[in-house]
Amino acid sequence: MMRIVVGVDGSQESRRALEYAVAEARAHRGRVEAVHVWHVPYTTAYPYGALAVDLDEVESDARRRLDELVDGIDTRGLAQPVARTTTCGVPAQSLLDAAKGADLLVVGSRGLGGFRGLLLGSVSEQCVRHAGCPVVVVRPHQD
């Protein structure tokens, strides 16, 4: 069975990437694993030092965003439900690790961060350069 890993971050581009991955899984009787990578937020409280961050809350929020995204698309006709993974780490490396042994990695062309004028975001570029499987970069709708 074809294994498709898709990176999602809540952006419109990642939603389109997830929709693409689901369509490919339907067409090839594959399975989809949606991966949302979160990181420890950078916070400071100068001059008093770093603020405490509730990592359980940050992870719970990441899980909620992943669930909302997956639950918001049509997954009918898949051989298996979309697998959902949240992980703390560097997005590009975490997606590359998740895609080991996969048949396809799908990412959006731009995520939530970075410079909007770039053709590819840093995560999608790193995935294209270093993945051990084919990578599909899904671009946003062009009006």
NORQUI-V556797 format. One record per backbone hydrogen bond with DSSP energy under -0.5 kcal/mol. CO is the residue of the C=O (numbers start at 1). NH is the residue of the N-H. If there is no record, write none. Layout:
BEGIN
((CO	NH) (CO	NH))
END
This chain:
BEGIN
((2	4) (2	31) (3	5) (3	103) (3	104) (4	33) (5	106) (6	35) (11	15) (12	16) (13	17) (14	18) (15	19) (16	20) (17	21) (18	22) (19	23) (20	24) (21	25) (22	26) (23	27) (24	28) (25	29) (25	30) (26	29) (28	2) (30	79) (31	4) (32	34) (32	83) (33	6) (33	35) (34	36) (34	85) (35	8) (35	37) (36	38) (36	87) (38	89) (41	43) (45	48) (49	45) (53	55) (54	58) (55	59) (56	60) (57	61) (58	62) (59	63) (60	64) (61	65) (62	66) (63	67) (64	68) (65	69) (66	70) (67	71) (68	72) (70	73) (73	75) (75	78) (83	34) (85	36) (87	38) (87	89) (89	91) (90	94) (91	95) (92	96) (93	97) (94	98) (95	99) (97	100) (99	102) (103	134) (104	5) (105	136) (106	7) (107	138) (109	121) (114	116) (115	118) (121	125) (122	126) (123	127) (124	128) (125	129) (126	130) (127	131) (134	105) (135	137) (136	107) (136	138) (137	139) (138	109) (141	143))
END
